[in-house]
Amino acid sequence: MEQRDAQSLADILSVAPWMELEKYVDHLRDRVDAAVTASHERRAQLRAEILTENPHLSAQIRRPSPEKMQWAKHLLCTGIVAASDGTLAAVPLLSGTKIQVGVVIVTNTGESVGLVTRVFEHELTTTGDTAREFFDNLRKVHGTSNLASRALMLFGERKLLLAQEADWRMIHGELVPFELRTGVGHPRENLPPVFDLVRHYIKDQRFIAVSESPEDLDVLNAGIVLEPGEFIELRNLADDLTGFLDGDERAGTTKAGFNNLDRARFRAFIAEVGPEVSILLIKAGHRPFLLECHRKRVDEAAALFLADALWTRGLPDTGVPVTARGFPFHIDLADNVARTMFKGGEFRTFIETRLMELGVEHGLTDLDPRRTRG
């Protein structure tokens, strides 16, 4: 008898009933093992189904040529490859969240640049004539400050990386991530700088943008048709941006909340730059990643991804099934440096120390109550 989908809470509990801890622990290992094994068996079945249903697919799967791989390794030895990443630490307080945004740029020549800014919610709004107005304004800012801070970090990563002298540039995440697509509540003011930034990258052509955690399950499953060291072109940036603008019922996303003028501007931007950026699915190891690059630099971008993910780490550049990471080394390096330079715990400790020195009452009132647990 085929098991039906669990839709209601009762359905879920019929599959995963409450039980005493001892009994739960006794059966946990078998349950986890069975779930993982079943998933992997289905993936192997899915690979066979995909290739059978799409016999032309094998012809679309490519590897960078030996010449391109040699070019990428030579670039990493003699040229300048720059990568950026950022980090964000938020300390929620009653008087307004304090947010630290840090961006780091590293190069294969050993140089690194770290820049930081700090966003305090109470500085983002008018103080108001009365206390009630002040806290009303603060509440409004609180709803958008996290999105604004992430957008600030992501824009900073891309803008500061573009200012860095380099032969090629590596971006962590999409070229135009969701936070920058939204316009952060003010598309008329915030979208034009994003559009100009993307135009500069496309004009230069020499960039890769790598998404570490694609959420599209179909994309992740499609990766099983690839062997380590292989890639396939999926679509272009116009497809992604159009899905954001108009919504995608299949993906469960609604259309962007722009007015007609902003929507028209965004659509014109898609028509201008969307076809110029190719989106690849690529594997250096077991896990596939999404890579965005200029449509005229696909083979070079794929070669640079593989060389930096494998050869820079001392692994064969043809692909290694046993590698645990399979991700560009210099993006990982930027991430590690950012987390070392801009430690969220140190920022939180500084803020909390200042609170207590300003007065115990100030500190205990402002602090998140969970921070005072024993």
SEKE-601702 format. One record per residue (C-alpha): x, y, z; residue in three letters. Coordinates in steps of 0.2 Angstrom, whole numbers, plus 2048, in hexadecimal, padded with zeros to 3 digits. Layout:
<sites>
XYZALA/...
</sites>
This chain:
<sites>
800800800MET/8078117FBGLU/80A81E809GLN/80082E806ARG/80883F808ASP/80784681AALA/7FC855819GLN/7F485882ASER/7FC85883BLEU/7F384783EALA/7FB84082EASP/80C846834ILE/80A83E846LEU/80482E83ESER/81682D836VAL/81F835844ALA/816831854PRO/81B838865TRP/82582C86FMET/82F82B87FGLU/84183087DLEU/84881F881GLU/83E817873LYS/842825867TYR/85582386AVAL/853810867ASP/84B812856HIS/854822850LEU/86381A848ARG/85880E83DASP/84C81C838ARG/85A828833VAL/86381A829ASP/853815820ALA/84F82681BALA/86182A814VAL/86281A80BTHR/85181C803ALA/85582D7FDSER/8668287F5HIS/85D8197EDGLU/8508247E5ARG/85E8307DFARG/8668227D6ALA/85581E7CEGLN/8528307CALEU/8638317C1ARG/85E8227B6ALA/84D82A7B3GLU/85383B7AEILE/8608347A2LEU/85382879ATHR/846835798GLU/853842791ASN/85F838786PRO/86684977FHIS/86B84E791LEU/87C845790SER/881850781ALA/87E86078CGLN/88985A79AILE/89B862798ARG/8AC8627A0ARG/8B887179EPRO/8C586D791SER/8D7869797PRO/8DD87978FGLU/8D088379ALYS/8D587A7A9MET/8E787E7A6GLN/8E28907A4TRP/8D98907B4ALA/8E78897BELYS/8F38957B5HIS/8E78A47BALEU/8E889E7CCLEU/8FB89D7CCCYS/8FF8AD7C3THR/8EF8B87C2GLY/8E48C07CFILE/8D48B87D4VAL/8CA8C17E1ALA/8BB8BA7ECALA/8B08C37F8SER/8A48BD806ASP/89B8C6814GLY/8958C3826THR/8878CA830LEU/8848CA843ALA/8748D184BALA/8728D585DVAL/85F8D7860PRO/85B8E486ELEU/84C8EC874LEU/8538FD86FSER/8568F685DGLY/8608E9855THR/8738EC853LYS/87A8E4843ILE/88C8E283EGLN/88F8DF82BVAL/8A18DA826GLY/8A78D7814VAL/8B88CF810VAL/8C18CD7FFILE/8CF8C17FDVAL/8DB8BD7EETHR/8E58AF7E9ASN/8F48BA7EBTHR/8F28BA7FEGLY/8EA8CB800GLU/8DA8CE80ASER/8CF8DD80DVAL/8C28DF81BGLY/8B58EC81CLEU/8A88EE829VAL/8988F882DTHR/88C8F883BARG/8798FB839VAL/86F901849PHE/85C900846GLU/859910851HIS/86491A844GLU/85A915836LEU/84A91E83BTHR/84592F841THR/844931854THR/833938854GLY/82C94685FASP/82593A86CTHR/82B929873ALA/81C92086CARG/82192785AGLU/83392185DPHE/82F90F861PHE/82290F854ASP/82F914847ASN/83B90784FLEU/82F8F984DARG/82D8FD83ALYS/8408FD837VAL/8418ED841HIS/8378E4833GLY/8438E8825THR/8548EB82ESER/85A8D982CASN/8558D9819LEU/85E8E9817ALA/86E8E3820SER/86F8D4816ARG/86C8DE806ALA/87A8EA80CLEU/8868DB80FMET/8828D37FELEU/8838E37F4PHE/8948E77FEGLY/89B8D67F9GLU/8988D97E7ARG/89C8EC7E6LYS/8AC8EB7F0LEU/8B28DB7E6LEU/8AF8E57D6LEU/8BA8F37DCALA/8C88E67E0GLN/8D58E47D2GLU/8D38D27CBALA/8D48C87BCASP/8C58BE7C2TRP/8B98C07D0ARG/8AF8B37DAMET/89F8B77E3ILE/8978AD7F1HIS/8848AB7ECGLY/87A8B17DDGLU/87F8C07D3LEU/86F8C87D7VAL/8698C07E8PRO/8578C17EEPHE/85B8CF7FAGLU/8618DA7ECLEU/8538D67E0ARG/8468DC7ECTHR/84C8EE7EDGLY/84B8ED800VAL/83A8F5800GLY/8409047F6HIS/8438FD7E4PRO/84390E7DCARG/8539137E7GLU/85B9027E9ASN/8598F97D9LEU/8639057CDPRO/8739027D7PRO/8718EF7D6VAL/86D8F07C4PHE/87D8FB7C0ASP/8878EF7CBLEU/8818E07C0VAL/8858E97B0ARG/8978EC7B6HIS/8998D97B9TYR/8928D57A8ILE/89D8E179FLYS/8AC8DA7A7ASP/8A68C87A4GLN/8B38C07B0ARG/8A98BB7BFPHE/8A28AB7C6ILE/8948AC7D3ALA/89189B7DDVAL/8828977E7SER/88688B7F5GLU/8758857FASER/8698847EBPRO/8588827F3GLU/85087B7E3ASP/84E8687E6LEU/84C8657D3ASP/85D86D7D0VAL/8668637DELEU/85E8537D7ASN/8638587C5ALA/8758587CCGLY/8758457CDILE/8778447BAVAL/88884D7BCLEU/8988447C0GLU/8A584E7CAPRO/8AE85A7BEGLY/89F85C7B3GLU/89286B7B0PHE/88386F7A6ILE/87B87F7A1GLU/8698807A9LEU/8638917A4ARG/8678A47A5ASN/8658B27B1LEU/8558B87A8ALA/84C8A87ADASP/8508AB7BFASP/84C8BD7C0LEU/83C8BB7B6THR/8368AE7C3GLY/83A8BA7D1PHE/8318C87C8LEU/8218BF7C2ASP/8218B17CFGLY/82389E7CCASP/8148947D1GLU/81E8847CFARG/82B88A7DBALA/81E8917E7GLY/8248A47E5THR/8198B37E3THR/81C8C17D8LYS/8278D07DEALA/81D8DE7E6GLY/8228EC7DAPHE/8188FA7D3ASN/8158FA7C0ASN/8249067BELEU/8318FC7C8ASP/82A8EC7C0ARG/82D8F37AFALA/83F8F97B3ARG/8438E87BAPHE/83C8DF7ABARG/8478EB7A0ALA/8568E67ABPHE/8528D47A8ILE/8518D6795ALA/8628DF796GLU/86D8D47A1VAL/8638C47A3GLY/8698BB793PRO/87B8C0796GLU/87D8B57A6VAL/87D8A27A5SER/8788977B4ILE/8828867B5LEU/8808777C0LEU/8918717C4ILE/8998647CFLYS/8AB8627D5ALA/8A68557E2GLY/89684D7E7HIS/88B85C7E9ARG/8868677DBPRO/88787A7DBPHE/87F8887D1LEU/88C8937C8LEU/8878A47BFGLU/8938AB7B2CYS/8948B57A2HIS/88D8AB794ARG/89D8AD78ALYS/8A88A7798ARG/89F89779DVAL/8AE88B79AASP/8BA8967A2GLU/8AE8997B1ALA/8AC8867B3ALA/8BE8837B2ALA/8C28907BFLEU/8B58897CBPHE/8BC8777CALEU/8CE87D7CBALA/8CB8877DAASP/8C087A7E2ALA/8CB86C7DFLEU/8DD8707D8TRP/8E087E7E5THR/8DC8727F3ARG/8E88657ECGLY/8DB85A7E3LEU/8DA8547D1PRO/8D18617C7ASP/8C78547BDTHR/8BB8527CCGLY/8BC8487DCVAL/8AD83E7E3PRO/8B583D7F4VAL/8B78507F7THR/8AC856805ALA/8AB8687FFARG/8AD86A7ECGLY/8AB87D7EEPHE/8B788B7E9PRO/8C588D7F5PHE/8C68A07F4HIS/8B48A37F8ILE/8B6897807ASP/8C68A180CLEU/8BC8B280BALA/8AF8AA816ASP/8BB8A4823ASN/8C48B4823VAL/8B48BE825ALA/8AE8B3834ARG/8BF8B583CTHR/8C08C883AMET/8AE8CC83EPHE/8A98C084CLYS/8978C1850GLY/89A8BC862GLY/8A78C9865GLU/89A8D685EPHE/88C8D0869ARG/8988D0879THR/89D8E2875PHE/88B8E8874ILE/8868DE883GLU/8958E588DTHR/8908F7889ARG/87E8F488ELEU/8848EE89FMET/8908FC8A1GLU/88390889DLEU/8799018ABGLY/8728F08B1VAL/8608F68AEGLU/8648FB89CHIS/86D8EA899GLY/85F8DF8A0LEU/8528E9898THR/85A8E9886ASP/8618D7886LEU/8588C987EASP/8518BF88DPRO/8598AF887ARG/86A8B6889ARG/8678B789CTHR/8648A589EARG/86F89C8AAGLY/
</sites>
